[in-house]
Amino acid sequence: MRDHRFSELRLDRIGRNFGELAALHELSLTIRGGEFIALLGPSGCGKSTALNCLAGLLPLTTGTIWLDDKRIDGLPPEQRGFGMVFQNYALFPHMTVRENIAFGLKMRKTPRADIRSRADEVMRLVRLEDQAEKLPSQLSGGQQQRVAIARAIVYEPPLVLMDEPLSNLDAQLRQAMRIEIKHLHQALGLTTIYVTHDQEEALSMADRLVLLREGVVQQVGTPDEVYSQPANRYVAGFMGYRNMLSFDVASVSTGHAVLEEEGVRLQGRTFTPLTAKRAVAAIRPEDIVVEGPPPNRIDVTAEVVEYHGREMLVEARMTGGEALYFRTEKRLAVGDKTTVSVPQERVLIYPADAPAAPQEVAV
């Protein structure tokens, strides 16, 4: 493949309004050539709007887009030259695999010999050379998605945009396709912007995550930064801190706080100042230890126990009535009383008045 790389793509306070609704609000981001960026968040957070603005499918309401020193937000999609992979594949049903892949090259009036060789090269990369003469209806979902990816990269675009490309596949196939997409990204030196609502997908594939809420960026960082140091309560909830315990603030020091409620005392880390009398302790289910050492010990009663192979997922009730979710290899039954604890560096404390993530994604 030929080298069509760039140094940086710069989004300068880009926004998009639909009437009075700000679907995307002043997103600023510099993407280095060769990076894999995931735009992450629940439905309606603005991630697909951002992608469509980048592609030129939606005009900007505010801001500018720069590819190195060239401003491109005024260009139509075909002049930007970006590859795009859609959720629904968008393959031409009457064209063979080879014809679908070669379509973009034909539109660019590429010489016929080059079309053939480049289509063959990309089909080898995505392991479709044996399916070249089949129609999309004769392919599996995973094969159709590989055709869509091959069509997006065959003309060597400077940027590949992917909008929830794996959401129509089953769990096992999604995992396999994640590996394939990451391999292609690395092997071809692509720059990729990938939209997803799936935390695991984003964490496993991206160099950096951009987490959005209602059109506003909540955090930009590496997978480790966003997973281990959520910038606020919303990010924590979205990234799997399922337990959100609202307690009284007993004491505060730099980067640390102690919370108390109904005889429970929790010590943890803070990222933002605590100015109110209440705060929220965010805890991952997998960070809770049954019969673990102090501090941060909590008496609980198991109410729901789900078998997950080596682990049990337990919904328990604290003395004050709050639910607590945890994972354990110890065999517990409904009604069992036990004591759990969590290391204080695993307890993240946020202001109680900060917005929480939607419950359906806080898993």
WOBELUR-V184651 format. One record per helix or strand. SS is the DSSP state (h for helix, s for strand). FROM is the first residue (numbers start at 0). LEN is the number of residues. If there is no record, write none. Layout:
# WOBELUR-V184651
ss;from;len
SS;FROM;LEN
SS;FROM;LEN
This chain:
# WOBELUR-V184651
ss;from;len
s;7;11
s;20;12
s;35;5
h;46;9
s;61;6
s;69;2
h;76;4
s;82;3
s;95;1
h;96;11
h;111;14
h;128;3
s;134;1
h;135;3
h;140;13
s;159;4
h;170;18
s;191;5
h;198;7
s;207;6
s;215;6
h;222;6
h;232;6
s;242;11
s;255;6
s;263;7
s;277;6
h;284;3
s;287;3
s;296;12
s;310;8
s;322;6
s;336;6
h;343;3
s;347;4
h;358;3
